[in-house]
Amino acid sequence: MLNYSLHRTEAEEELFESELEASNNLKNPFPGLRPFGIDECHLFFGREDQVDEILLKLSQNRFISLLGYSGSGKSSLMHCGVIPVLYGGFMTNEGPNWSVVVSRPGGNPIENLAEALLHRAAILSSSEEDHAIKHKVTTALLKTGSQGLVDIARHYKAVSGENLLILIDQFEELYRFAEINSENKNEASQFINLLMDAIEQDEVPIYVATTMRSDFIGESAQHARLTNHINKSSYVIPLMSRQQKRIAIEGPIAVGGGRVSERLVNRLLQEIGDNQDQLPIMQHALMRTWEYWVEHREQGEEIDIRHYNAIGKISDALSLHADEAYDELSDKGKRIAEVLFKALTETGEDNFGIRRRSSIKEIASIATVSHLEVIEVVEHFRMPGRSLLMPALPIELTSDSVVEISHESLMRIWTRLRIWVEEETDSAKMYSRISEAAEMHQVGRSGLWRPPDLQLALNWQKKQLPTRQWAERYNAAFER
């Protein structure tokens, strides 16, 4: 290195040093599998034209439902398209000041909304006990009647003077968890009524936006008021044109201070084609390609096909990356990772993989390890440059933290996870068979199992070693 530098001219040396400094300061502009965050709107390209139409419908109806397939960019469009424009002063008839509350339904939609309202109102307490009390009070207010949300918003408006937008992200979770039991179904109906009453009153300026996978739209027919509002004010995320996809590739790279070759852009566009499900996978491949380029580029070299090929291309980059993370774990870490990812996935009625959120302490209980050991494995899969699990950094994880897979595409692309999902599905089916048979025997409608069913059940028990915590995810009759 020293001998080589002696042969450079002064100008060449300055150029080399400036490029070296620039390369050290290059920040990866691609988030990988996870959606873009609100603080990443400067990296969001390709869907700018759609924001105006969404905001127009929201302003006219105080409600908007964004519909699209998995991977179409619903969450990113809200976080990096709609919300920043709203903060910028759109819909000034209600005033320029806005507060946005973002929540996910999960299995406890009202409690989750209460937590989101507390967080946005900046009244998180220094004491866990104080926060728990405030959370219980807010939840109780929401559950006292369908006007609970309006009452909370009225108080918030009086204090802050801000209008309120409530974004319910991944609204389909409401229907998925409602299938589990009647209690969840009743809470889902109560939650929907809260939202509908909020947008149908005129006293307090409350707006509601939802994002939902389009394959769940039929579930909304169970709720007449919601169906009416969706029919009046919905927006189906359209396919990105070839030019929009080109902008989504070139825009972030330019913002990040890099350059990309025309032939690589054309190669990516060709491989993606019209399959919009590939967009999150493309974002991940570009994240990896950028990292490889920063580490291995030659002087003045743009991001090119050799960097892209090195990371495995769109077809293999994600699976290779996930395996790389898994292989770095200890044997115990690998066992925890298997339990972790099985707990974060499930299969729908159409055998389509679906994400499932779980808390750290729930996963620790299933794996029979400490929550700190689970956190260590989660951190391994969400470290900078990976983002395979959420919440994204820098959010600190605790035993109560809820984690999830960044995108369903990981379940389809990562070979190891596909095997785990199949194993978990088969295991859950066997447990359900055993539970149903036990119930039938308990009421005198069937006899005890005999071979070969008995032997299959014993083999399953020996291999699975089911715990109460695992079993209760599928059927509460573990002790039967």
Buried (B, 14 or more C-beta within 10 A) or exposed (E): EEEEEEEEEEEEEEBBEEEEEEBEEBEBBBBBBBBBBBEBBEBBBBBBEBBEEBBBBBBEBBBBBBBBBBBBBBBBBBBBBBBBBBBEEBBEEBEEEBBBBBBBBBBBBBBBBBBBBBBBBEEEEEEEEEBEEBBEEBBEBBBEBBBBBBBBBBEBBEEBEBBBBBBBBBBBBBBBBBEEEEEBBEBBBBBBBBBBBBBBBEEBBBBBBBBBBBBBBEBBEBBEBBEEBBEEBBBEBEEBEEEBBBBBBBBBBBBBEBBBBEEBBEBBBEBBEEEBBBBBBBBBBBBBBBBBBBEEBEEEEBBBBBBBEBBBBBEBBBBBBBBEBBEEBEEEBEBBBBBBBBBBBBBEEEEEBBBBBBBBBBBBBBBEBEBEBBBBBBEBBBEEEBBBBBBBEEEEBEBEBBBBBBBBBBBBBBEBBBEBBEBBBEBBEBBBBBBEBBBEBEEEEEEEBEEEEEEBBEEBEEEBEBBEBBBBBBBEBBEE
